């Protein structure tokens, strides 16, 4: 996992570099959580292309963490870079809808390239 803080554009970038096990995933999300809360980033890019598909337990855990954090930081825009794997895309969309039920509004867009996601995040609101 790689986490980059683009302070110039106000974007936190999270990249999963390979398929991860549940414990690795949770450690990575906890690190992301700390940085989001410390810097109150309103724009987030998550590159899931290499991550694989989350277990049901990890999906539920991620939804809880996301509701907590996104509510505190006032997230405005979320760019998700997804693979062409249907199951991964479906999981992303299901989680997004679940989190949005319990958080202030934020916009989500899905992309197949990180460049496109970054360009969308840089657009004026």
BASE-113961 format. One record per residue (C-alpha): residue in one letter; x, y, z. Coordinates in nm, 4 decimals. Example, Ala and Ser with C-alpha at 12.3 -4.5 7.8 and 13.67 -1.06 7.14 Angstrom:
REM BASE-113961
+----+----------+----------+----------+
| aa |        x |        y |        z |
+----+----------+----------+----------+
|  A |   1.2300 |  -0.4500 |   0.7800 |
|  S |   1.3670 |  -0.1060 |   0.7140 |
+----+----------+----------+----------+
//
This chain:
REM BASE-113961
+----+----------+----------+----------+
| aa |        x |        y |        z |
+----+----------+----------+----------+
|  X |   0.0000 |   0.0000 |   0.0000 |
|  X |   0.1107 |   0.3521 |  -0.0721 |
|  X |  -0.0408 |   0.6703 |   0.0732 |
|  X |   0.0408 |   1.0093 |  -0.0805 |
|  X |  -0.0764 |   1.3475 |   0.0426 |
|  X |  -0.1005 |   1.5963 |  -0.2456 |
|  X |  -0.1237 |   1.9135 |  -0.0393 |
|  X |  -0.1164 |   2.1429 |  -0.3422 |
|  X |  -0.4443 |   1.9969 |  -0.4706 |
|  X |  -0.5843 |   1.8871 |  -0.1331 |
|  X |  -0.6041 |   1.5196 |  -0.2331 |
|  X |  -0.5187 |   1.2072 |  -0.0356 |
|  X |  -0.4167 |   0.9241 |  -0.2699 |
|  X |  -0.4335 |   0.5622 |  -0.1531 |
|  X |  -0.2894 |   0.2931 |  -0.3800 |
|  X |  -0.3151 |  -0.0787 |  -0.3181 |
|  X |  -0.0091 |  -0.2269 |  -0.4872 |
|  X |  -0.1114 |  -0.5929 |  -0.4775 |
|  X |  -0.3816 |  -0.8294 |  -0.3567 |
|  X |  -0.3938 |  -0.8093 |   0.0227 |
|  X |  -0.5031 |  -1.0357 |   0.3061 |
|  X |  -0.7678 |  -0.9149 |   0.5490 |
|  X |  -0.5230 |  -0.8162 |   0.8240 |
|  X |  -0.3060 |  -0.6204 |   0.5792 |
|  X |  -0.6130 |  -0.4446 |   0.4463 |
|  X |  -0.7280 |  -0.3398 |   0.7920 |
|  X |  -0.3843 |  -0.2060 |   0.8869 |
|  X |  -0.3783 |  -0.0027 |   0.5644 |
|  X |  -0.7252 |   0.1383 |   0.6247 |
|  X |  -0.6318 |   0.2343 |   0.9820 |
|  X |  -0.3305 |   0.4274 |   0.8483 |
|  X |  -0.5520 |   0.5983 |   0.5910 |
|  X |  -0.8013 |   0.6829 |   0.8643 |
|  X |  -0.5331 |   0.8504 |   1.0782 |
|  X |  -0.4111 |   1.0647 |   0.7893 |
|  X |  -0.7619 |   1.1647 |   0.6806 |
|  X |  -0.8536 |   1.2714 |   1.0327 |
|  X |  -0.5253 |   1.4560 |   1.0878 |
|  X |  -0.5410 |   1.6511 |   0.7618 |
|  X |  -0.9198 |   1.6756 |   0.7101 |
|  X |  -0.8821 |   1.6055 |   0.3386 |
|  X |  -1.2009 |   1.6710 |   0.1421 |
|  X |  -1.0847 |   1.4844 |  -0.1692 |
|  X |  -0.9826 |   1.1192 |  -0.1730 |
|  X |  -0.8588 |   0.8928 |  -0.4506 |
|  X |  -0.8492 |   0.5189 |  -0.3825 |
|  X |  -0.6804 |   0.2982 |  -0.6414 |
|  X |  -0.8235 |  -0.0520 |  -0.5920 |
|  X |  -0.7121 |  -0.1967 |  -0.9264 |
|  X |  -0.4641 |  -0.4439 |  -0.7767 |
|  X |  -0.6305 |  -0.4998 |  -0.4406 |
|  X |  -0.8686 |  -0.7827 |  -0.5216 |
|  X |  -1.2182 |  -0.8295 |  -0.3762 |
|  X |  -1.2943 |  -0.7678 |  -0.0072 |
|  X |  -1.4422 |  -1.0351 |   0.2169 |
|  X |  -1.7911 |  -0.9708 |   0.3547 |
|  X |  -1.6424 |  -0.9070 |   0.7017 |
|  X |  -1.3992 |  -0.6512 |   0.5607 |
|  X |  -1.6782 |  -0.4818 |   0.3674 |
|  X |  -1.8851 |  -0.4345 |   0.6834 |
|  X |  -1.5824 |  -0.3130 |   0.8775 |
|  X |  -1.4869 |  -0.0678 |   0.6014 |
|  X |  -1.8414 |   0.0710 |   0.5888 |
|  X |  -1.8317 |   0.1450 |   0.9643 |
|  X |  -1.4898 |   0.3138 |   0.9450 |
|  X |  -1.5922 |   0.5132 |   0.6364 |
|  X |  -1.9096 |   0.6461 |   0.7987 |
|  X |  -1.7138 |   0.7541 |   1.1055 |
|  X |  -1.4315 |   0.9227 |   0.9141 |
|  X |  -1.6262 |   1.0769 |   0.6252 |
|  X |  -1.8698 |   1.2342 |   0.8697 |
|  X |  -1.5837 |   1.3976 |   1.0610 |
|  X |  -1.3788 |   1.5253 |   0.7680 |
|  X |  -1.6648 |   1.6531 |   0.5513 |
|  X |  -1.5531 |   1.4562 |   0.2434 |
|  X |  -1.6574 |   1.6278 |  -0.0808 |
|  X |  -1.5258 |   1.4030 |  -0.3607 |
|  X |  -1.4201 |   1.0383 |  -0.3795 |
|  X |  -1.2539 |   0.8964 |  -0.6915 |
|  X |  -1.2328 |   0.5181 |  -0.7023 |
|  X |  -0.9983 |   0.3568 |  -0.9513 |
|  X |  -1.1360 |   0.0110 |  -1.0082 |
|  X |  -1.0365 |  -0.2876 |  -1.2153 |
|  X |  -1.2626 |  -0.4277 |  -1.4846 |
|  X |  -1.3486 |  -0.7138 |  -1.2455 |
|  X |  -1.7277 |  -0.7076 |  -1.2143 |
|  X |  -1.7285 |  -0.8369 |  -0.8559 |
|  X |  -1.4852 |  -0.5677 |  -0.7412 |
|  X |  -1.6869 |  -0.2944 |  -0.9154 |
|  X |  -2.0126 |  -0.4237 |  -0.7661 |
|  X |  -1.8552 |  -0.4346 |  -0.4187 |
|  X |  -1.7331 |  -0.0749 |  -0.4581 |
|  X |  -2.0769 |   0.0491 |  -0.5628 |
|  X |  -2.2564 |  -0.1402 |  -0.2855 |
|  X |  -2.0198 |  -0.0040 |  -0.0201 |
|  X |  -2.0521 |   0.3491 |  -0.1579 |
|  X |  -2.4320 |   0.3361 |  -0.1373 |
|  X |  -2.4205 |   0.1898 |   0.2138 |
|  X |  -2.1837 |   0.4600 |   0.3420 |
|  X |  -2.3819 |   0.7417 |   0.1807 |
|  X |  -2.6922 |   0.6405 |   0.3768 |
|  X |  -2.5216 |   0.7572 |   0.6983 |
|  X |  -2.2901 |   1.0433 |   0.5973 |
|  X |  -2.3195 |   1.3980 |   0.4669 |
|  X |  -2.3358 |   1.4072 |   0.0863 |
|  X |  -2.0174 |   1.3502 |  -0.1134 |
|  X |  -1.9752 |   1.2825 |  -0.4826 |
|  X |  -1.8263 |   0.9535 |  -0.6040 |
|  X |  -1.6951 |   0.8777 |  -0.9509 |
|  X |  -1.5405 |   0.5564 |  -1.0823 |
|  X |  -1.2475 |   0.5464 |  -1.3225 |
|  X |  -1.0256 |   0.2895 |  -1.4915 |
|  X |  -0.7151 |   0.5129 |  -1.4778 |
|  X |  -0.5671 |   0.7101 |  -1.1920 |
|  X |  -0.4946 |   1.0047 |  -1.4206 |
|  X |  -0.8676 |   1.0458 |  -1.5002 |
|  X |  -0.9576 |   1.0301 |  -1.1322 |
|  X |  -0.7004 |   1.2931 |  -1.0398 |
|  X |  -0.8153 |   1.5243 |  -1.3175 |
|  X |  -1.1763 |   1.4969 |  -1.1934 |
|  X |  -1.0701 |   1.5692 |  -0.8348 |
|  X |  -0.8817 |   1.8809 |  -0.9484 |
|  X |  -1.1868 |   2.0311 |  -1.1206 |
|  X |  -1.3314 |   2.3333 |  -0.9398 |
|  X |  -1.6446 |   2.2555 |  -0.7424 |
+----+----------+----------+----------+
//
